[in-house]
Amino acid sequence: MNNMQGGVELGPAALLWHETVLKVPTLYGRLVLLSSLQNQSTGNYEHHGLSLRYGEVLSGQVLERSHCHWFEAWLGQSLAEKRRDLMEYWQSLGEPLPKLIESWLRIRPFRKLPPPAARPAETEQFLADCEVLLELFRIEYGVAAPDRDV
């Protein structure tokens, strides 16, 4: 088994977490998972099981690095790969795609996914890609554009 992530040797905590995240089949899903582990009040990454085993500080560092790693992996994909990944993520949710697209047009949940350590240009690129993909899916599935004047 390779003990490397992005050219950096993984310690036991990071290796365990990396193996856990790999069970999520989509990059987008991994970003959803990792962003959900950041406490919105403190900004700290928290995972009870990892903290019990490796301590809060180390587990927080591992989660933050993992979030940055998978965010960079998403950015490194072509738009076509991002489209396939997002479609696979949506299909895993079991909701009708037009309903999901409609919801996304209202709430734009992807805005919460960039890690705080991301550079502004990376965050802008991520958000722009998500907006483009959302618009492509909106047109493809015939979902009406939301009324922005409401």
Secondary structure, DSSP 4 states (H G I P E B T S, - for coil): ---EETTEE--HHHHHHHHHHTTS-SHHHHHHHHHHTB-TTT--B--HHHHHHH-HHHHHHHHHHHHHHHHHHHHTS-HHHHHHHHHHHHHHHTS-HHHHHHHHHHH-GGGG-S-TTS-HHHHHHHHHHHHHHHHHHHHHTTPPPP-TT-
